[in-house]
Amino acid sequence: MGSEPRGWQGEADRLAHASVGRGDPTGWFEELYAAGESGEVTMAWDRSEPQPLLEAWTREGAVPGGPTVRGEGRSAVVVGCGLGADAEHLASLGFDTTGFDLSPTAIRTARARRPGSAVDYRVADLFELPGEWRHGFDLVVDVYTVQALPPAMREQTVRAVADLVAPGGTLVAIHGVLPADDDGAGPPWLLTADEIRSFTRHGLSEVSVVQDDALVGYPCWRAVFTR
């Protein structure tokens, strides 16, 4: 019998530091997903349910006390969609949903797992997106993408995510809270309150920034912005 695959988190640390060290800070994502596909490690970010803070936002309503978020007639995009759980959730609410990821393995896996999916899964680089995507989506969801890239790329990453939000559109950004004792080694490179609010430097207005310590099991920001 073969040995069980190693946990992906340790491999993520190793690959990320090697990738950053050789000047390719995004190259490790495909390497990590490919290692998961081969069975060398467990599959990274492998979940079938939407991120809990995103699911709660759609269930509770974009406006506190309002109706459940519905997407009929509106477009949505999930940045760094991985294996597709968040994109599938938005599609189930009626959004015309695009999910993109830098990793061909992640997108291939997402498509294979859901052959009849309504989600338009794309292999795409956040920093080289189709021009028509700029200000092109009514709802933009970013779960952990900003924190997965080194702090030196933070402003560039935040700007690229913000640029997807259409006039009148909404961004939901979910990231871990930087603890006082964090050594900054990453990944992930977690965010301070000022950093999660930095989307407002790119044409967006803050609706709410809340810290939740319970739904995920560790402190996370759920930040909502509009253009």
MARBA-3410 file (N, C-alpha, C, O; in Angstrom, 1 decimal):
227
0.8,-1.2,0.0,0.0,0.0,0.0,0.9,1.2,0.0,1.9,1.3,0.7 ~ 0.5,2.3,-0.8,1.2,3.5,-0.8,1.0,4.3,0.4,0.0,4.1,1.2 ~ 1.9,5.2,0.7,1.8,6.1,1.9,0.8,7.2,1.6,0.5,7.5,0.5 ~ 0.2,7.7,2.7,-0.7,8.8,2.6,0.0,10.1,2.1,1.1,10.3,2.5 ~ -0.7,10.9,1.3,-0.1,12.1,0.9,0.1,13.1,2.0,-0.6,13.1,3.0
1.2,13.9,1.9,1.5,14.9,2.9,0.5,16.0,2.9,-0.2,16.2,1.9 ~ 0.3,16.7,4.0,-0.6,17.8,4.1,-0.1,18.9,3.2,1.1,19.2,3.1 ~ -1.0,19.6,2.5,-0.6,20.6,1.5,-0.1,21.9,2.1,0.7,22.6,1.5 ~ -0.4,22.2,3.4,0.0,23.5,4.0,1.5,23.6,4.1,2.1,24.6,3.7 ~ 2.2,22.5,4.5,3.7,22.6,4.6,4.3,22.7,3.2,5.3,23.4,3.0
3.7,22.0,2.2,4.2,22.1,0.9,4.0,23.6,0.3,4.8,24.1,-0.4 ~ 2.9,24.2,0.7,2.6,25.5,0.3,3.7,26.5,0.8,4.2,27.3,0.0 ~ 4.1,26.3,2.0,5.1,27.2,2.6,6.4,27.0,1.8,7.1,28.0,1.5 ~ 6.8,25.8,1.6,8.1,25.5,0.9,8.1,26.0,-0.5,9.0,26.7,-1.0 ~ 7.0,25.8,-1.3,6.9,26.2,-2.7,6.8,27.7,-2.8,7.4,28.3,-3.6
6.1,28.3,-1.9,5.9,29.8,-1.9,7.3,30.5,-1.7,7.6,31.4,-2.4 ~ 8.0,30.1,-0.7,9.3,30.7,-0.4,10.3,30.5,-1.5,11.0,31.4,-1.9 ~ 10.3,29.3,-2.1,11.1,29.1,-3.3,10.7,29.9,-4.5,11.6,30.5,-5.2 ~ 9.4,30.0,-4.7,8.9,30.8,-5.8,9.2,32.3,-5.7,9.7,32.9,-6.6 ~ 9.0,32.8,-4.5,9.3,34.2,-4.2,10.8,34.5,-4.4,11.3,35.5,-4.9
11.6,33.5,-3.9,13.1,33.7,-3.9,13.6,33.7,-5.3,14.7,34.4,-5.5 ~ 13.0,33.1,-6.3,13.4,33.1,-7.6,12.8,34.2,-8.5,12.9,34.2,-9.7 ~ 12.0,35.1,-7.8,11.4,36.2,-8.5,10.1,35.9,-9.2,9.8,36.6,-10.1 ~ 9.5,34.8,-8.8,8.2,34.4,-9.5,7.2,34.1,-8.4,6.9,33.0,-8.1 ~ 6.6,35.2,-7.8,5.8,35.1,-6.6,4.4,34.4,-6.8,3.8,34.1,-5.8
4.1,34.2,-8.1,2.8,33.5,-8.3,2.9,32.1,-8.8,2.0,31.4,-8.9 ~ 4.2,31.7,-9.1,4.4,30.4,-9.8,4.1,29.2,-8.9,3.8,28.1,-9.4 ~ 4.0,29.4,-7.6,3.8,28.3,-6.7,2.4,27.7,-6.7,2.2,26.6,-6.2 ~ 1.5,28.5,-7.1,0.1,28.1,-7.1,-0.1,26.8,-8.0,-0.7,25.8,-7.6 ~ 0.4,26.9,-9.2,0.2,25.8,-10.1,1.0,24.6,-9.6,0.6,23.4,-9.7
2.2,24.9,-9.0,3.0,23.8,-8.5,2.3,23.0,-7.4,2.4,21.8,-7.3 ~ 1.6,23.8,-6.5,0.9,23.2,-5.4,-0.3,22.4,-5.9,-0.5,21.3,-5.4 ~ -1.1,23.0,-6.8,-2.2,22.2,-7.3,-1.8,21.0,-8.1,-2.4,19.9,-8.0 ~ -0.7,21.1,-8.8,-0.2,19.9,-9.5,0.2,18.8,-8.6,0.0,17.6,-8.9 ~ 0.9,19.2,-7.5,1.3,18.2,-6.5,0.1,17.5,-5.9,0.1,16.4,-5.5
-1.0,18.3,-5.7,-2.3,17.7,-5.2,-2.9,16.7,-6.2,-3.4,15.7,-5.8 ~ -2.9,17.1,-7.5,-3.4,16.2,-8.5,-2.7,14.9,-8.6,-3.2,13.9,-8.8 ~ -1.3,15.0,-8.4,-0.5,13.8,-8.5,-0.6,12.9,-7.3,-0.2,11.7,-7.3 ~ -1.2,13.4,-6.2,-1.3,12.7,-5.0,-0.1,12.8,-4.1,0.0,12.1,-3.0 ~ 0.9,13.6,-4.5,2.1,13.9,-3.6,1.7,14.5,-2.3,2.2,14.2,-1.3
0.7,15.5,-2.4,0.2,16.1,-1.2,-1.3,16.1,-1.3,-1.9,15.8,-2.4 ~ -2.0,16.4,-0.2,-3.5,16.6,-0.3,-3.8,17.8,-1.1,-2.9,18.7,-1.3 ~ -5.0,17.8,-1.7,-5.3,18.9,-2.6,-5.5,20.2,-1.8,-6.2,20.2,-0.8 ~ -4.9,21.3,-2.3,-4.9,22.5,-1.6,-6.3,23.2,-1.7,-7.0,23.1,-2.7 ~ -6.7,23.8,-0.6,-8.0,24.6,-0.5,-9.2,23.7,-1.0,-10.0,24.2,-1.8
-9.2,22.5,-0.7,-10.2,21.6,-1.2,-11.4,21.6,-0.3,-11.4,21.0,0.8 ~ -12.5,22.2,-0.7,-13.7,22.3,0.0,-14.9,22.3,-1.0,-14.8,22.8,-2.1 ~ -16.0,21.7,-0.5,-17.2,21.7,-1.4,-18.2,22.7,-1.0,-19.1,23.0,-1.8 ~ -18.0,23.4,0.1,-18.9,24.4,0.6,-18.3,25.8,0.4,-17.1,25.9,0.5 ~ -19.2,26.8,0.3,-18.6,28.2,0.2,-17.9,28.6,1.5,-18.2,28.1,2.5
-17.0,29.5,1.3,-16.3,30.1,2.5,-17.4,30.6,3.5,-18.3,31.3,3.0 ~ -17.4,30.3,4.7,-18.5,30.6,5.7,-18.9,32.0,5.7,-20.0,32.4,5.8 ~ -17.9,32.9,5.7,-18.2,34.4,5.8,-18.9,34.9,4.5,-19.7,35.8,4.6 ~ -18.5,34.3,3.4,-19.2,34.6,2.1,-20.6,34.1,2.2,-21.6,34.8,1.8 ~ -20.8,32.9,2.6,-22.1,32.3,2.6,-23.0,33.1,3.6,-24.2,33.3,3.3
-22.5,33.5,4.7,-23.3,34.2,5.7,-23.7,35.6,5.1,-24.8,36.0,5.3 ~ -22.8,36.2,4.4,-23.1,37.5,3.7,-24.3,37.4,2.7,-25.2,38.2,2.7 ~ -24.2,36.3,1.9,-25.3,36.1,0.9,-26.6,35.8,1.6,-27.7,36.1,1.2 ~ -26.5,35.0,2.7,-27.7,34.6,3.4,-28.3,35.7,4.2,-29.6,35.9,4.3 ~ -27.5,36.6,4.9,-28.0,37.6,5.7,-28.5,38.8,4.9,-29.2,39.7,5.4
-28.0,38.9,3.7,-28.3,40.1,2.8,-27.2,41.1,2.8,-26.6,41.4,3.8 ~ -27.1,41.7,1.6,-26.0,42.7,1.5,-26.3,43.9,2.4,-25.3,44.6,2.8 ~ -27.5,44.2,2.7,-27.9,45.2,3.6,-28.4,44.5,4.9,-29.3,43.7,4.8 ~ -27.9,44.8,6.1,-28.3,44.2,7.3,-29.8,44.2,7.4,-30.5,45.2,7.3 ~ -30.4,43.0,7.6,-31.8,42.9,7.7,-32.6,42.8,6.4,-33.8,42.7,6.4
-31.8,42.9,5.3,-32.4,42.8,4.0,-32.6,41.4,3.5,-32.4,40.5,4.2 ~ -33.1,41.3,2.3,-33.3,39.9,1.7,-32.0,39.2,1.4,-31.0,39.9,1.3 ~ -32.1,37.9,1.2,-31.0,37.1,0.8,-30.5,37.7,-0.5,-31.3,38.1,-1.4 ~ -29.2,37.7,-0.7,-28.6,38.2,-1.9,-29.0,37.3,-3.1,-28.9,36.1,-3.0 ~ -29.5,37.9,-4.2,-29.9,37.2,-5.4,-29.2,37.8,-6.6,-28.9,39.0,-6.6
-28.9,37.0,-7.6,-28.1,37.4,-8.6,-28.7,37.5,-10.0,-28.0,37.8,-11.0 ~ -30.0,37.3,-10.1,-30.6,37.3,-11.4,-30.3,38.6,-12.2,-30.6,39.7,-11.7 ~ -29.8,38.4,-13.4,-29.5,39.6,-14.2,-28.2,40.3,-13.9,-27.9,41.3,-14.5 ~ -27.4,39.7,-13.0,-26.2,40.4,-12.6,-25.0,39.4,-12.7,-25.2,38.2,-12.7 ~ -23.9,40.0,-12.9,-22.7,39.2,-13.1,-21.8,39.2,-11.9,-21.9,40.1,-11.0
-21.1,38.1,-11.7,-20.2,37.9,-10.6,-18.9,37.3,-11.0,-18.9,36.5,-12.0 ~ -17.8,37.6,-10.3,-16.5,36.9,-10.6,-15.9,36.6,-9.3,-15.9,37.4,-8.3 ~ -15.2,35.4,-9.2,-14.5,35.0,-8.1,-13.0,35.0,-8.5,-12.6,34.3,-9.4 ~ -12.2,35.8,-7.7,-10.8,35.9,-8.0,-10.1,34.8,-7.4,-10.3,34.4,-6.2 ~ -9.2,34.1,-8.1,-8.5,33.0,-7.6,-9.4,31.9,-7.1,-9.4,31.5,-5.9
-10.3,31.5,-8.0,-11.4,30.6,-7.6,-11.0,29.2,-7.1,-11.9,28.5,-6.5 ~ -9.8,28.8,-7.4,-9.4,27.5,-7.0,-10.3,26.4,-7.6,-10.5,26.3,-8.8 ~ -10.8,25.6,-6.7,-11.6,24.4,-7.1,-13.1,24.7,-7.3,-13.9,23.8,-7.6 ~ -13.5,26.0,-7.0,-14.8,26.4,-7.5,-15.9,26.5,-6.5,-17.0,26.8,-6.9 ~ -15.7,26.2,-5.2,-16.8,26.2,-4.3,-17.6,27.5,-4.2,-18.8,27.6,-4.1
-16.8,28.6,-4.1,-17.4,29.9,-4.0,-18.1,30.3,-5.3,-19.2,30.9,-5.2 ~ -17.5,30.0,-6.4,-18.1,30.4,-7.7,-19.5,29.6,-7.9,-20.4,30.1,-8.3 ~ -19.4,28.3,-7.5,-20.7,27.5,-7.6,-21.8,28.1,-6.7,-22.9,28.1,-7.0 ~ -21.4,28.6,-5.5,-22.4,29.2,-4.6,-23.0,30.4,-5.2,-24.2,30.5,-5.2 ~ -22.2,31.3,-5.8,-22.8,32.5,-6.5,-23.7,32.1,-7.6,-24.7,32.7,-7.8
-23.3,31.1,-8.4,-24.1,30.6,-9.5,-25.4,30.1,-9.0,-26.5,30.3,-9.7 ~ -25.4,29.4,-7.9,-26.7,28.9,-7.3,-27.6,30.0,-6.9,-28.8,29.7,-6.8 ~ -27.1,31.2,-6.7,-28.0,32.3,-6.3,-28.4,33.1,-7.6,-29.2,34.1,-7.4 ~ -28.1,32.6,-8.7,-28.5,33.2,-10.0,-27.6,34.2,-10.7,-27.9,34.7,-11.7 ~ -26.4,34.4,-10.1,-25.4,35.2,-10.8,-24.9,34.5,-12.0,-24.6,33.3,-12.1
-24.6,35.3,-13.0,-23.9,34.9,-14.2,-22.4,34.9,-13.8,-21.8,36.0,-13.8 ~ -21.9,33.8,-13.4,-20.6,33.7,-12.7,-19.4,33.3,-13.5,-19.5,32.3,-14.2 ~ -18.3,34.0,-13.3,-17.0,33.6,-13.8,-16.1,33.3,-12.7,-16.1,34.0,-11.7 ~ -15.4,32.2,-12.8,-14.4,31.9,-11.8,-13.0,31.8,-12.5,-12.9,31.0,-13.5 ~ -12.0,32.5,-12.1,-10.7,32.4,-12.7,-9.6,32.1,-11.7,-9.7,32.5,-10.6
-8.6,31.4,-12.2,-7.5,31.1,-11.4,-6.2,31.0,-12.3,-6.3,30.7,-13.5 ~ -5.1,31.4,-11.7,-3.8,31.3,-12.5,-3.4,29.8,-12.8,-2.7,29.6,-13.7 ~ -3.9,28.9,-12.0,-3.5,27.5,-12.1,-4.4,26.7,-13.0,-5.6,26.6,-12.8 ~ -3.8,26.2,-14.1,-4.5,25.4,-15.1,-5.1,24.1,-14.4,-6.1,23.6,-14.7 ~ -4.3,23.6,-13.4,-4.7,22.4,-12.7,-5.9,22.6,-11.9,-6.9,21.8,-11.9
-6.0,23.8,-11.2,-7.2,24.1,-10.4,-8.4,24.2,-11.3,-9.5,23.7,-10.9 ~ -8.3,24.9,-12.4,-9.4,25.1,-13.3,-9.8,23.8,-13.9,-11.0,23.5,-14.0 ~ -8.9,23.0,-14.3,-9.2,21.7,-14.9,-9.9,20.8,-13.9,-10.9,20.1,-14.2 ~ -9.5,20.8,-12.7,-10.1,20.1,-11.6,-11.6,20.6,-11.3,-12.5,19.8,-11.2 ~ -11.7,21.9,-11.3,-13.1,22.4,-11.0,-14.0,22.0,-12.1,-15.2,21.6,-11.9
-13.6,22.1,-13.4,-14.5,21.7,-14.5,-14.8,20.2,-14.5,-15.9,19.8,-14.7 ~ -13.8,19.4,-14.1,-14.0,18.0,-14.1,-14.9,17.5,-13.0,-15.7,16.6,-13.2 ~ -14.9,18.2,-11.9,-15.8,17.9,-10.8,-17.2,18.2,-11.0,-18.1,17.7,-10.5 ~ -17.4,19.3,-11.9,-18.8,19.8,-12.1,-19.0,19.9,-13.6,-19.1,21.1,-14.1 ~ -19.1,18.8,-14.4,-19.2,18.9,-15.8,-20.4,19.7,-16.3,-20.4,20.2,-17.4
-21.5,19.8,-15.5,-22.7,20.5,-16.0,-22.8,21.9,-15.4,-23.8,22.5,-15.4 ~ -21.7,22.5,-14.8,-21.7,23.7,-14.1,-22.1,24.9,-15.0,-21.7,24.9,-16.2 ~ -22.8,25.8,-14.4,-23.1,27.1,-15.1,-22.0,28.1,-15.0,-22.0,29.1,-15.7 ~ -21.0,27.8,-14.2,-19.8,28.8,-14.0,-18.9,28.7,-15.2,-18.6,27.7,-15.8 ~ -18.5,29.9,-15.6,-17.5,30.0,-16.7,-16.1,30.0,-16.1,-15.7,31.0,-15.6
-15.5,28.9,-16.1,-14.2,28.7,-15.4,-13.1,29.1,-16.5,-13.1,28.6,-17.6 ~ -12.2,30.0,-16.0,-11.1,30.5,-16.9,-9.8,30.4,-16.2,-9.6,30.6,-15.0 ~ -8.8,30.0,-17.0,-7.4,30.2,-16.6,-7.0,31.6,-16.9,-7.0,32.0,-18.1 ~ -6.6,32.4,-15.9,-6.3,33.8,-16.1,-5.4,34.3,-15.0,-5.5,33.9,-13.9 ~ -4.6,35.3,-15.4,-3.7,35.9,-14.5,-4.3,37.3,-14.0,-4.6,38.1,-14.8
-4.4,37.4,-12.7,-5.0,38.7,-12.2,-4.4,39.9,-12.7,-5.1,40.9,-12.8 ~ -3.1,39.9,-13.0,-2.4,41.0,-13.5,-2.4,41.2,-15.0,-1.8,42.1,-15.5 ~ -3.0,40.3,-15.7,-3.1,40.3,-17.2,-4.5,39.9,-17.6,-4.6,39.0,-18.5 ~ -5.5,40.5,-17.1,-6.9,40.1,-17.4,-7.4,40.7,-18.7,-6.9,41.7,-19.2 ~ -8.4,40.1,-19.3,-9.0,40.7,-20.5,-9.5,42.1,-20.2,-10.0,42.4,-19.2
-9.2,43.0,-21.2,-9.6,44.4,-21.0,-11.0,44.6,-20.7,-11.4,45.6,-19.9 ~ -11.9,43.8,-21.2,-13.4,44.0,-21.0,-13.8,43.6,-19.6,-14.9,44.0,-19.2 ~ -12.9,43.0,-18.8,-13.2,42.7,-17.4,-13.1,43.9,-16.5,-13.6,43.9,-15.4 ~ -12.4,44.9,-17.0,-12.1,46.1,-16.1,-13.5,46.8,-15.9,-14.2,47.1,-16.8 ~ -13.8,47.0,-14.6,-15.1,47.5,-14.2,-16.3,46.7,-14.8,-17.3,47.3,-15.1
-16.1,45.4,-14.8,-17.0,44.6,-15.6,-18.0,43.7,-14.8,-18.8,43.1,-15.4 ~ -17.9,43.7,-13.5,-18.7,42.7,-12.7,-19.5,43.4,-11.6,-19.0,44.3,-10.9 ~ -20.7,43.0,-11.5,-21.6,43.5,-10.4,-21.2,43.1,-9.0,-21.3,43.8,-8.1 ~ -20.7,41.9,-8.9,-20.2,41.4,-7.7,-18.8,40.7,-7.9,-18.6,39.9,-8.7 ~ -17.8,41.2,-7.1,-16.5,40.6,-7.1,-16.2,40.0,-5.7,-16.5,40.6,-4.7
-15.8,38.8,-5.7,-15.4,38.1,-4.5,-14.0,37.7,-4.5,-13.5,37.1,-5.4 ~ -13.3,38.2,-3.4,-11.9,37.8,-3.2,-11.7,37.1,-1.9,-11.9,37.8,-0.8 ~ -11.5,35.8,-1.9,-11.3,35.1,-0.7,-9.8,34.6,-0.6,-9.4,33.7,-1.3 ~ -9.0,35.3,0.2,-7.6,34.9,0.5,-6.6,35.2,-0.7,-5.5,34.8,-0.5 ~ -7.0,35.8,-1.8,-6.1,36.1,-2.8,-5.0,37.1,-2.4,-3.8,36.8,-2.6
-5.4,38.2,-1.9,-4.5,39.3,-1.5,-3.5,38.7,-0.5,-2.3,39.0,-0.6 ~ -3.9,38.0,0.5,-3.0,37.5,1.5,-2.1,36.4,1.0,-1.1,36.0,1.7 ~ -2.4,35.8,-0.2,-1.6,34.7,-0.7,-0.3,35.2,-1.4,0.5,34.4,-1.8 ~ -0.3,36.5,-1.6,0.9,37.1,-2.4,1.7,38.0,-1.4,1.1,38.6,-0.5 ~ 3.0,38.1,-1.6,3.8,38.9,-0.7,3.4,40.3,-0.5,2.9,40.9,-1.4
3.7,40.9,0.7,3.4,42.3,0.9,3.9,43.3,-0.1,3.2,44.3,-0.3 ~ 5.0,43.0,-0.7,5.5,43.9,-1.7,4.6,44.0,-2.9,4.7,45.0,-3.7 ~ 3.7,43.1,-3.1,2.7,43.1,-4.2,1.3,43.5,-3.7,0.4,43.5,-4.5 ~ 1.2,43.9,-2.5,-0.1,44.2,-1.9,-0.9,45.3,-2.7,-2.0,45.1,-3.1 ~ -0.3,46.4,-2.9,-1.0,47.5,-3.5,-1.4,47.1,-5.0,-2.5,47.4,-5.4
-0.5,46.5,-5.7,-0.8,46.0,-7.0,-1.9,45.0,-7.0,-2.8,45.1,-7.9 ~ -1.9,44.1,-6.1,-3.0,43.1,-6.0,-4.3,43.7,-5.7,-5.4,43.4,-6.3 ~ -4.3,44.6,-4.7,-5.6,45.3,-4.3,-6.1,46.1,-5.4,-7.4,46.0,-5.7 ~ -5.3,46.8,-6.2,-5.7,47.6,-7.3,-6.4,46.7,-8.4,-7.4,47.0,-8.9 ~ -5.7,45.5,-8.7,-6.2,44.6,-9.7,-7.6,44.1,-9.3,-8.4,43.9,-10.2
-7.8,43.7,-8.1,-9.1,43.2,-7.6,-10.1,44.3,-7.7,-11.2,44.1,-8.2 ~ -9.8,45.5,-7.2,-10.8,46.6,-7.2,-11.2,47.0,-8.6,-12.3,47.3,-8.9 ~ -10.3,46.8,-9.6,-10.6,47.2,-11.0,-11.6,46.3,-11.6,-12.2,46.7,-12.7 ~ -11.9,45.2,-11.0,-13.0,44.3,-11.6,-14.4,44.8,-11.3,-15.4,44.4,-11.9 ~ -14.5,45.7,-10.3,-15.9,46.1,-9.8,-16.5,47.1,-10.7,-15.9,48.2,-11.0
-17.7,46.8,-11.2,-18.4,47.7,-12.1,-19.0,48.9,-11.3,-19.1,48.8,-10.1 ~ -19.3,50.0,-12.0,-20.0,51.1,-11.4,-21.3,50.6,-10.7,-22.1,49.9,-11.4 ~ -21.5,50.9,-9.4,-22.6,50.4,-8.7,-22.4,49.0,-8.2,-23.3,48.5,-7.5 ~ -21.3,48.4,-8.5,-21.0,47.0,-8.1,-20.5,46.9,-6.7,-20.2,47.9,-6.0 ~ -20.3,45.7,-6.2,-19.9,45.4,-4.9,-18.7,44.4,-4.9,-18.6,43.5,-5.7
-17.8,44.7,-3.9,-16.7,43.8,-3.7,-16.8,43.2,-2.3,-17.1,43.9,-1.3 ~ -16.7,41.9,-2.1,-16.6,41.2,-0.8,-15.2,40.6,-0.7,-14.9,39.7,-1.5 ~ -14.4,41.1,0.2,-13.1,40.6,0.4,-12.9,40.0,1.8,-13.3,40.6,2.8 ~ -12.4,38.8,1.8,-12.3,38.0,3.0,-10.8,37.6,3.2,-10.3,36.9,2.3 ~ -10.3,38.0,4.3,-8.9,37.7,4.6,-8.6,37.6,6.1,-9.4,38.1,6.9
-7.5,36.9,6.4,-7.2,36.7,7.8,-6.7,38.0,8.4,-6.1,38.8,7.7 ~ -6.9,38.1,9.7,-6.5,39.3,10.5,-5.0,39.1,10.9,-4.7,38.0,11.5 ~ -4.2,40.0,10.7,-2.8,40.0,11.1,-2.7,40.0,12.6,-3.0,41.1,13.2 ~ -2.2,39.0,13.3,-2.0,39.0,14.7,-0.7,39.9,15.1,0.2,40.0,14.3 ~ -0.7,40.3,16.3,0.4,41.2,16.8,1.7,40.4,16.8,2.8,41.1,16.6
1.7,39.1,16.9,3.0,38.4,17.0,3.4,37.7,15.7,4.2,36.9,15.7 ~ 2.7,38.1,14.6,3.0,37.5,13.3,4.5,37.9,12.9,4.8,39.0,13.0 ~ 5.2,36.9,12.4,6.6,37.2,12.0,6.8,37.6,10.6,7.9,38.0,10.2 ~ 5.7,37.7,9.9,5.7,38.2,8.5,6.3,37.2,7.5,6.5,37.6,6.3 ~ 6.6,36.0,7.9,7.3,35.1,7.0,6.3,34.6,5.9,6.7,34.4,4.7
5.0,34.4,6.2,4.1,33.9,5.3,4.5,32.6,4.6,5.5,32.1,4.9 ~ 3.7,32.1,3.7,2.3,32.5,3.5,1.4,31.9,4.6,1.8,30.9,5.2 ~ 0.2,32.4,4.8,-0.3,33.7,4.2,0.3,34.9,4.8,0.8,34.9,5.9 ~ 0.2,36.0,4.1,0.6,37.3,4.6,-0.6,38.1,5.0,-1.2,38.8,4.1 ~ -1.0,38.0,6.2,-2.3,38.4,6.7,-2.4,40.0,6.7,-1.4,40.6,6.6
-3.6,40.5,6.9,-3.8,41.9,6.7,-4.2,42.6,8.0,-4.9,42.1,8.9 ~ -3.7,43.9,8.1,-4.1,44.8,9.2,-5.5,45.4,8.8,-5.9,45.3,7.6 ~ -6.1,46.1,9.7,-7.3,46.9,9.4,-7.1,47.9,8.3,-7.9,48.1,7.4 ~ -5.9,48.6,8.4,-5.6,49.6,7.3,-5.5,48.9,6.0,-5.9,49.5,5.0 ~ -4.9,47.8,5.9,-4.6,47.1,4.7,-5.9,46.6,4.1,-6.1,46.6,2.9
-6.8,46.0,4.9,-8.1,45.6,4.3,-8.9,46.7,3.8,-9.7,46.6,2.9 ~ -8.7,47.9,4.4,-9.4,49.1,3.9,-8.8,49.8,2.7,-9.3,50.8,2.2 ~ -7.6,49.3,2.3,-6.9,49.9,1.2,-7.6,49.9,-0.1,-7.2,50.6,-1.1 ~ -8.6,49.0,-0.2,-9.4,49.0,-1.5,-10.0,50.4,-1.7,-10.3,50.7,-2.9 ~ -10.2,51.2,-0.7,-10.8,52.5,-0.9,-9.9,53.5,-1.6,-10.3,54.6,-2.0
-8.6,53.1,-1.7,-7.7,54.0,-2.5,-7.8,53.8,-4.0,-7.1,54.4,-4.8 ~ -8.7,52.9,-4.4,-8.8,52.5,-5.8,-10.3,52.6,-6.3,-10.8,51.8,-7.0 ~ -10.9,53.7,-5.9,-12.2,54.0,-6.4,-13.4,53.4,-5.7,-14.5,53.5,-6.2 ~ -13.2,52.7,-4.6,-14.3,52.0,-3.9,-14.6,52.7,-2.6,-13.7,53.4,-2.0 ~ -15.8,52.6,-2.2,-16.2,53.1,-0.9,-16.5,52.0,0.1,-17.1,51.0,-0.3
-16.1,52.2,1.3,-16.4,51.2,2.4,-17.8,51.1,2.8,-18.4,52.1,3.1 ~ -18.4,49.9,2.8,-19.7,49.7,3.3,-19.6,49.1,4.7,-20.3,49.6,5.6 ~ -18.8,48.1,4.9,-18.6,47.6,6.2,-17.2,46.8,6.3,-16.8,46.2,5.3 ~ -16.6,46.8,7.4,-15.4,46.0,7.7,-15.6,45.4,9.0,-15.6,46.1,10.0 ~ -15.8,44.1,9.1,-16.1,43.4,10.4,-15.0,42.3,10.6,-14.5,41.7,9.6
-14.7,42.1,11.8,-13.8,41.0,12.2,-14.7,39.9,12.8,-15.4,40.1,13.8 ~ -14.5,38.7,12.3,-15.2,37.5,12.8,-14.2,36.5,13.3,-13.3,36.1,12.6 ~ -14.4,36.1,14.5,-13.4,35.1,15.1,-14.0,33.7,15.2,-13.3,32.8,15.7 ~ -15.2,33.5,14.8,-15.9,32.2,15.1,-16.2,31.4,13.9,-15.9,30.2,13.9 ~ -16.7,32.0,12.8,-17.2,31.1,11.7,-16.1,30.3,11.0,-16.4,29.2,10.6
-14.9,30.8,10.9,-13.8,30.1,10.3,-12.9,29.4,11.2,-12.3,28.4,10.9 ~ -12.9,29.8,12.5,-12.0,29.2,13.5,-10.8,30.0,13.8,-10.0,29.6,14.6 ~ -10.6,31.1,13.0,-9.5,32.0,13.3,-10.0,33.4,12.9,-10.9,33.5,12.0 ~ -9.4,34.5,13.4,-9.9,35.8,13.0,-9.8,36.1,11.6,-8.7,36.0,11.0 ~ -10.9,36.6,11.0,-10.9,37.0,9.6,-11.7,38.3,9.4,-12.6,38.6,10.2
-11.2,39.1,8.4,-12.0,40.2,8.0,-13.0,39.8,7.0,-12.7,39.0,6.1 ~ -14.2,40.4,7.1,-15.1,40.4,5.9,-15.4,41.9,5.6,-16.1,42.6,6.4 ~ -14.9,42.3,4.5,-14.9,43.7,4.1,-15.8,43.8,2.8,-15.6,43.1,1.9 ~ -16.7,44.8,2.9,-17.6,45.0,1.7,-17.4,46.5,1.2,-17.4,47.4,2.0 ~ -17.3,46.6,-0.1,-17.1,47.9,-0.7,-18.0,48.0,-1.9,-18.4,47.0,-2.5
-18.2,49.2,-2.3,-19.0,49.5,-3.6,-18.3,50.5,-4.4,-17.5,51.3,-3.9 ~ -18.6,50.5,-5.7,-18.1,51.5,-6.6,-19.3,52.4,-7.0,-19.1,53.4,-7.7
END
